[in-house]
Amino acid sequence: MKITFLGGVGTVTGSSYLVRTNRTHILLECGLYQGKRDEAYRRNREIDVDIRRLHAVVLSHAHIDHSGNLPNLVKQGYTGPIYATHATRDLCASMLPDSGRIHEYDVAYVNKKRERKGLPPMEPLYTEGDAIHSLQRFVGLGYNHPVEIARGVRITLFDAGHILGSAMVLLETEEQGRQVRLLFSGDLGQPHLAIVRDPAPMPPADYLMIESTYGDREHEPLELTQQRMAEIVNRVVDRGGRIVIPAFAVGRTQEIVYDLHQLTYSGAIPEIPIYVDSPLAVNVTEVFRQHPECYDRETREFLHDIGQEDPFGFSRLRYIRRVEDSKALNDASNPMIIISAAGMAEAGRVQHHLKHAITDPRNAVLITGWQAPHTLGRRIADREPEVKIFGELFPLKAEVHTLFGYSAHADRSHLLNWAKPHAQHTCCTFVVHGDPGPAQALASGLQEIGFNRVKVPARGETVAL
């Protein structure tokens, strides 16, 4: 067996790993690389896989940095199955077409500039139609049920506790007369998050690929994060301001909505209007409603206690679809909370809300997750005195708070505790999906708890197992 690390190494975007056995080629993940426009366009277009020999794709979860290049793969000729959990398939049915629309919009914007310079037009990486076409390749699977996906190759999906439907992937095959078990962690969730279950225990494996997004740091306790959220909301409401929360449409938005529900229900924050202004987040929340089998025990108990079956539709919450309603929020003067995609503030309606909010010191911006370099979210999180939105500089006078306790990723301790029971039985471990610092830090931590061979692979590197 050989693994080629195509993406998601040295960074947390563009996850893609090619696994080759004696008979089959299998792609784990097919994510979009997110970075500077020109580099991202080039890297995403050039899929370094012999598509004619590719037997199957296995997807751990629906986030675009893991799934977002699937329409391009199908567009380039892939006709095989794409295996994922049922919830991941349903989430991708909303997310991938939305991604296609964004590509079309972005290229149309770029082509206007290119036309003025006399340059030929560019094509979008893929269109909404390409994305819809790719959905035909999806095959939904349940957790904990082994499935043969190619001759002599079997996968089992286990709950990764990251977002709705997220999975770790155990791949089993026979090589030279012996069974080989390769486990890909996917993105591991933080224990005790709202809504979704905690990650399942690590199953035994000969080889491990483990994510390292927060391999060098610890999250603050969720109770402290909730307390800080309440303090910020009360302070901003007292001075008549508003709170803008850039949030990923999948997972983060629903967790924040659920938390605000609990805080309001308990009286920790006043009853003020709360808006989810993202058509994608509205669609995704419908998928969350349709998969209560993924909820954890605490969520079920809370819903039972308040006599309500829907944690995402309480009376103070309004979901915004129409552009006119979104624009009207920026003209309102009353205190409110606006949750809007995208999570790194690089696209979508949140940019308009930030433009209208950040110049007023009564307001606050809450950053609730990791922000990639060069993004608007990172510049705000770094509290730069001026930030550029739509090509225009605006002074950053609003309060800025980072609440990483809402992260859907396990932190260093959680990662190490999850892997530790199998330290003596794992032949080799590959640390992926992390910036260089966190990846190296987690690799050192794994060695300290007894893992013998730990490697941080480079992009494009091939390793024979």
Secondary structure, 3 states (H helix, E strand, C coil): CEEEEEECCCCCCCCEEEEECCCCEEEECCCCCCCCHHHHHHHHHCCCCCHHHEEEEECCCCCHHHHCCHHHHHHCCCCCCEEEEHHHHHHHHHHHHHHHHHHHHHHHHHHHHHHHCCCCCCCCCCCHHHHHHHHHHEEEECCCCCEEEECCEEEEEEECCCCCCCEEEEEEEEECCEEEEEEECCCCCCCCCCCECCCCCCCCCCEEEEECCECCCCCCCHHHHHHHHHHHHHHHHHCCCEEEEECCCCCHHHHHHHHHHHHHHHCCCCCCCEEEECHHHHHHHHHHHHCHHHECHHHHHHHHHCCCCCCCCCCCEEEECCHHHHHHHHHCCCCEEEEECCCCCCCCCHHHHHHHHCCCCCCEEEECCCCCCCCHHHHHHCCCCEEEECCEEEECCCEEEECHHHCCCCEHHHHHHHHHHHCCCCCEEEEECCCHHHHHHHHHHHHHCCCCCEECCCCCCEEEC
